[in-house]
Amino acid sequence: MNLKAILLLLSIACSVCLTAQTRKHATTTQYPSYKGLIMAGYQGWFIAPSDGVMHADEKQVRLDMWPDVSEYEKTYPTGLKLADGSTARFFSSTDKSTIDLHFKWMQQYGIDGVFMQRFWHTAQPQARNSVRTEVIKNGFEAASKYGRAAAVMYDLSGLKASGEDCSSLIEDWKFLVDELKVTNQSGNKTYLHHNGKPLVAIWGIGFPDRPYNIRNIGIERFIDFLKNDPVYGGCSVMLGVPTFWRDLNSDCINDPYLHTVIRQADIVLPWTVQRFTPLLHNDMDRFRDLIVGDIEWCKQNNIDYVPCVTPGFSWHNLSRFEFPDDVKPSGSIPRQGGRFYWQQLYTAINAGASMVYVAMFDEVNEGTAIFKVSDNPPVSDIAKFVGMDGMPSDHYLWLTGEATKMIRREIPLSFKMPKR
């Protein structure tokens, strides 16, 4: 090798080192890769009002599951009653003790961690000092305390059709990195990395029911910033897209530009909630075939793939407000005591998935929560609640922990749900 070539290599190496040193992210983490992990989504949007009474009127309840609140340090009264006549109580996500308990459960049951949801409106400048930011702050502190992985997921829900684009998310990412130190926690460094880089998720690309056109929201500019900015970049990117993103049909926009955007990402996450059900014969075969095809496309395009699984689905109470002319049945996608959840986990892993996204950790509005839920919800002639089918309140936390062992091959792959 001649002197000119050696000097060029040294220059490139120095430039890479200098860029790494100027970036604000921690250079090490307990979680250098998503592979081998099962992560869940974390909403954290249950906020006690100023009067301290949550869900004051059963006619206004938008929840389809009721949490087991027996372990919470602080709870709030509601306008609903339990079967014994006592007042039903609820937690608030803004209480630090609430989030601490949730991450304690993750550690206790062997759940790797969560993506902290950052919704569009909460990422705007006027909202950055709100309680929603406190949820993020407390979440990353708890993740460090309990050694759990955590990452930011930007949800584009709320983005309008005109006059708004992803440039505001660039400023919010700077805020999270500078002020909340999400990628450089003061204690244990547990921000989730992928390919050795902090992973940032963006959810809501390619859905036809969204008011925005992905061609004019600056999504490529945001991705480029996350990947290449010399101070706040150096990140990996995961995109949340519709189930049938690969074929650009059904629940997906018919625009090949979506593939252009996806090819700039590191991981693709198809949203399959409500797309599969235990009520259809051999629906897991369809789920398997979808995953196999998706993984093949991703291999050809040098992108990693993470499937989405969910315990079930129900939004009867929520639909009374969202779709008053088309109220949905309670428990439309039944949990079957965990069998449906376990079959998805097994099918995804057996089909070749090396990582999994669970929807969701705490989403009781749509009946997808895996945290502790009560089998004795409030009694109401109006609101209907999905229970635990007689299973313990921690059943889905335990199942998720067992699936984590399965994806790491610490226990054999099994289509049959394990028993405690």
C-alpha positions in Angstrom: 0.0 0.0 0.0 1.5 3.4 -1.0 1.8 6.4 1.3 -1.1 8.2 -0.4 -3.5 5.3 0.3 -2.3 5.0 3.9 -2.9 8.7 4.5 -6.3 8.5 3.0 -7.3 5.6 5.3 -5.9 7.4 8.3 -8.0 10.5 7.3 -11.1 8.4 7.0 -10.5 6.7 10.3 -9.9 10.0 12.1 -13.1 11.4 10.6 -15.1 8.4 11.8 -13.7 8.7 15.3 -14.2 12.4 15.4 -17.9 12.0 14.3 -18.5 9.3 17.0 -16.9 11.5 19.6 -19.1 14.5 18.7 -22.3 12.6 18.9 -24.3 12.8 22.1 -25.3 9.2 22.4 -23.6 6.8 24.8 -21.1 4.6 23.0 -22.1 1.5 24.9 -25.4 0.0 25.9 -26.7 -3.2 27.6 -28.7 -3.8 24.4 -26.6 -3.5 21.3 -29.1 -5.2 19.0 -32.8 -5.8 18.7 -32.2 -9.4 17.6 -33.0 -12.0 20.1 -35.4 -9.6 22.0 -39.1 -9.3 22.4 -40.1 -5.7 22.9 -43.6 -4.2 23.5 -45.2 -0.9 22.8 -45.8 1.4 25.8 -48.5 4.1 25.5 -48.3 5.8 29.0 -51.3 8.0 28.2 -53.6 7.3 31.2 -53.5 10.7 33.0 -55.5 11.6 36.1 -57.5 14.9 35.7 -57.1 17.8 38.0 -60.0 16.7 40.2 -58.3 13.3 40.7 -61.4 11.3 39.4 -60.7 9.1 36.4 -63.4 7.7 34.2 -66.0 9.5 36.2 -69.0 8.4 34.2 -69.6 4.8 32.9 -71.2 6.4 29.8 -67.8 8.0 29.0 -65.6 4.9 29.5 -63.4 4.2 26.5 -61.5 1.2 28.0 -62.2 -2.4 27.1 -60.0 -3.9 29.8 -59.6 -3.0 33.5 -56.1 -3.1 35.1 -55.4 -5.0 38.2 -54.4 -2.1 40.5 -53.6 -4.1 43.6 -49.9 -3.4 43.5 -49.9 0.3 42.6 -48.5 2.8 45.2 -51.0 5.4 44.1 -54.5 5.0 42.5 -57.5 7.2 41.8 -61.2 6.8 42.3 -63.5 6.4 39.3 -67.2 6.7 38.7 -67.6 2.9 38.4 -68.3 0.3 41.0 -66.9 -3.2 41.5 -69.2 -6.2 42.1 -68.8 -5.8 45.9 -70.0 -2.2 45.7 -66.6 -0.6 46.3 -65.3 2.2 44.0 -63.2 1.0 41.1 -59.8 2.6 41.1 -57.3 3.4 38.3 -53.6 4.3 38.0 -52.1 7.4 36.4 -49.2 7.1 34.0 -47.9 10.4 35.1 -47.0 9.0 38.6 -43.4 8.0 38.7 -44.3 5.0 40.9 -46.6 3.7 38.2 -43.9 3.5 35.6 -41.5 2.2 38.1 -43.9 -0.7 38.8 -44.3 -1.5 35.1 -40.6 -1.7 34.5 -40.2 -3.8 37.7 -42.7 -6.2 36.2 -40.7 -6.4 33.0 -37.6 -7.3 35.0 -39.5 -9.8 37.1 -41.0 -11.7 34.2 -38.0 -11.5 31.9 -39.5 -9.0 29.3 -36.7 -7.2 27.5 -38.2 -3.8 27.3 -40.5 -1.3 25.5 -40.7 1.3 22.9 -41.9 4.5 24.5 -44.6 6.1 22.3 -44.1 9.7 21.4 -47.2 10.9 19.6 -47.1 13.7 17.0 -48.9 16.3 19.1 -46.7 15.6 22.2 -43.6 16.1 20.1 -44.5 19.7 19.2 -42.6 22.6 20.9 -45.6 23.8 22.9 -46.1 20.4 24.4 -42.5 19.5 25.4 -42.9 20.5 29.0 -46.1 18.6 29.4 -46.8 15.5 31.5 -46.4 13.4 28.4 -42.7 14.3 28.5 -42.6 13.3 32.2 -43.8 9.8 31.1 -40.8 9.5 28.7 -38.4 10.8 31.3 -39.6 8.5 34.0 -39.7 5.6 31.6 -36.0 5.9 30.7 -35.0 6.3 34.3 -36.9 3.1 35.2 -35.4 1.3 32.2 -32.0 2.1 33.6 -32.9 1.2 37.1 -34.3 -2.3 36.2 -31.9 -3.0 33.3 -34.6 -3.0 30.6 -34.3 -1.9 27.0 -36.1 1.3 26.0 -36.3 3.2 22.7 -38.4 6.1 21.3 -41.2 5.4 18.9 -42.6 8.4 17.1 -46.2 7.9 16.2 -47.4 10.1 13.3 -51.0 9.9 14.4 -52.3 13.5 14.6 -50.2 14.7 11.7 -52.4 16.9 9.5 -52.7 16.9 5.7 -51.1 20.2 5.1 -48.6 22.6 6.6 -46.9 20.0 8.8 -44.0 17.7 8.2 -41.3 15.8 10.1 -39.0 18.7 10.5 -40.5 19.3 13.9 -39.6 15.8 15.0 -35.9 16.6 14.3 -36.1 19.3 17.0 -37.9 17.0 19.3 -35.2 14.3 18.9 -32.6 17.0 19.8 -34.7 17.8 22.9 -35.0 14.2 24.0 -31.2 13.7 23.5 -30.2 17.0 25.1 -32.7 17.4 28.0 -33.8 13.9 28.8 -30.6 12.1 27.9 -32.6 9.2 26.5 -29.6 7.8 24.6 -27.2 8.5 27.4 -28.9 7.7 30.7 -27.1 8.7 33.9 -27.2 5.1 35.3 -27.1 1.9 33.3 -27.1 2.6 29.6 -30.0 0.6 28.3 -31.2 2.5 25.2 -32.0 -0.1 22.6 -29.5 -0.2 19.7 -29.6 -2.1 16.4 -26.5 -2.7 14.3 -24.6 -1.0 17.1 -26.6 2.3 16.8 -29.5 3.8 18.8 -32.8 2.7 17.3 -35.5 5.2 16.6 -38.9 4.0 15.4 -41.4 6.0 13.2 -44.9 4.5 13.1 -47.6 5.4 10.6 -46.1 5.3 7.1 -48.3 4.0 4.3 -51.7 3.8 5.9 -54.5 5.0 3.5 -56.8 6.3 6.3 -54.2 8.9 7.3 -54.8 12.5 6.2 -51.2 13.1 5.1 -49.4 12.2 1.9 -46.1 10.5 2.8 -44.5 12.1 -0.3 -44.7 15.6 1.2 -44.2 15.2 5.0 -40.4 15.3 4.9 -40.0 11.7 6.0 -36.8 11.1 4.0 -35.3 14.3 5.5 -36.1 13.0 9.0 -34.6 9.6 8.3 -31.5 11.1 6.8 -31.1 13.3 9.9 -31.4 10.4 12.3 -28.9 8.4 10.3 -26.3 11.0 9.3 -26.4 14.1 11.5 -22.9 14.5 13.0 -24.3 15.4 16.5 -27.7 13.8 16.9 -27.6 11.1 14.2 -25.7 7.8 13.9 -29.0 6.0 14.5 -30.8 3.0 13.1 -34.4 3.5 12.0 -37.4 1.2 12.2 -40.6 2.0 10.2 -44.1 1.0 11.2 -46.1 0.2 8.1 -49.3 -1.6 7.1 -49.7 -5.4 7.1 -49.7 -5.6 3.3 -46.9 -3.1 2.7 -45.0 -5.5 0.4 -47.8 -5.8 -2.1 -49.1 -2.3 -1.7 -52.7 -3.3 -1.4 -55.5 -4.0 1.1 -54.7 -2.0 4.2 -51.8 -0.2 2.4 -51.5 2.8 0.0 -50.8 1.8 -3.6 -47.7 3.9 -4.0 -44.3 2.4 -4.7 -42.7 5.4 -3.0 -43.4 3.5 0.2 -40.8 1.0 -0.8 -38.4 3.8 -1.5 -38.8 5.0 2.0 -38.6 1.5 3.6 -35.3 0.8 1.8 -33.8 3.7 3.7 -34.7 2.1 7.0 -32.9 -0.6 9.0 -36.0 -2.5 10.2 -39.6 -2.8 8.9 -42.4 -3.4 11.4 -45.8 -4.4 9.7 -48.8 -3.6 11.9 -50.9 -6.8 12.0 -53.3 -6.0 14.8 -56.9 -6.9 13.8 -55.6 -8.7 10.6 -55.6 -12.2 12.2 -58.0 -14.0 14.4 -58.4 -17.4 16.1 -61.9 -17.5 14.8 -60.7 -18.4 11.3 -59.6 -21.9 10.6 -55.8 -22.2 10.1 -55.3 -18.4 10.2 -51.8 -19.0 11.6 -50.9 -20.5 8.3 -51.8 -17.3 6.6 -49.8 -15.4 9.3 -46.8 -17.7 8.7 -46.9 -17.2 4.9 -47.1 -13.5 5.3 -44.0 -13.5 7.5 -42.0 -15.8 5.2 -42.7 -13.6 2.2 -41.9 -10.4 4.2 -38.6 -11.8 5.4 -37.6 -12.8 1.9 -38.2 -9.3 0.6 -36.2 -7.8 3.4 -33.3 -10.1 2.8 -33.2 -9.1 -0.8 -33.2 -5.4 0.2 -30.8 -5.7 3.2 -33.4 -4.7 5.8 -34.2 -6.5 9.0 -37.8 -7.5 9.8 -39.8 -7.6 13.0 -43.3 -9.1 13.2 -46.1 -7.7 15.4 -48.1 -10.0 17.7 -51.0 -9.1 20.0 -53.0 -11.0 22.7 -56.4 -10.1 21.2 -58.5 -7.1 20.4 -61.6 -5.3 21.7 -62.8 -1.8 21.3 -66.5 -2.0 22.0 -66.5 0.9 24.5 -64.1 3.0 22.4 -66.2 2.5 19.3 -69.3 4.0 20.9 -67.4 7.3 20.5 -65.4 6.7 17.4 -68.0 4.8 15.4 -71.5 5.5 17.0 -73.2 4.1 13.9 -71.1 0.9 13.9 -70.4 -0.1 17.5 -68.0 -3.0 17.7 -68.7 -6.2 19.6 -66.8 -6.8 22.9 -63.8 -9.1 22.5 -64.0 -9.2 18.7 -60.6 -11.0 18.6 -60.8 -13.3 21.6 -57.7 -14.1 23.7 -58.7 -17.7 24.4 -56.8 -17.6 27.7 -53.5 -16.8 25.9 -53.6 -19.4 23.3 -54.0 -17.0 20.4 -51.1 -14.9 21.7 -48.8 -17.9 22.1 -49.7 -19.3 18.7 -48.7 -16.0 17.0 -45.4 -15.9 19.0 -44.6 -19.5 18.0 -45.6 -18.9 14.4 -43.5 -15.8 14.0 -40.4 -17.3 15.6 -40.8 -20.6 13.7 -41.1 -18.7 10.4 -37.7 -17.1 10.9 -38.3 -14.0 13.0 -35.3 -13.1 15.2 -37.1 -10.4 17.1 -40.7 -9.6 17.9 -42.8 -6.5 18.7 -45.8 -7.0 21.1 -48.8 -4.7 20.8 -49.1 -3.5 23.5 -47.8 -3.4 27.1 -50.5 -1.1 28.6 -53.1 -0.6 25.9 -56.4 -1.3 27.7 -58.4 1.0 25.4 -58.3 -1.6 22.6 -57.9 -4.7 24.7 -54.3 -5.5 23.7 -52.5 -5.1 27.1 -50.1 -7.7 28.4 -49.6 -6.1 31.8 -51.7 -7.1 34.8 -55.4 -7.0 34.0 -58.3 -7.7 36.3 -60.7 -10.6 35.7 -63.2 -8.7 38.0 -63.8 -5.4 36.2 -66.4 -2.8 37.2 -70.0 -3.7 36.9 -71.9 -1.7 34.3 -75.0 -2.0 32.2 -73.3 0.2 29.6 -69.6 -0.5 29.5 -68.4 -4.0 28.7 -65.0 -5.3 29.6 -62.8 -8.2 28.4 -61.5 -10.3 31.2 -58.7 -12.8 31.7 -60.7 -16.0 30.9 -60.0 -17.2 34.4 -56.2 -16.8 34.1 -54.1 -15.0 36.7 -53.7 -11.2 36.1 -50.0 -11.7 35.3 -50.7 -14.4 32.7 -49.5 -12.4 29.6 -46.5 -11.1 31.3 -45.5 -14.7 32.1 -46.2 -15.9 28.6 -44.1 -13.1 27.1 -41.2 -14.0 29.4 -41.6 -17.7 28.2 -41.6 -16.5 24.6 -38.4 -14.6 25.2 -36.8 -17.8 26.3 -38.2 -19.5 23.2 -36.8 -16.9 20.7 -33.4 -17.3 22.3 -33.7 -21.1 22.1 -33.4 -21.5 25.9 -36.6 -23.6 25.7 -37.9 -25.7 22.7 -40.2 -24.2 20.1 -43.7 -25.3 20.8 -47.0 -24.4 19.2 -48.8 -25.5 22.4 -49.1 -22.9 25.1 -47.0 -23.7 28.1 -48.5 -24.2 31.6 -47.2 -22.8 34.8 
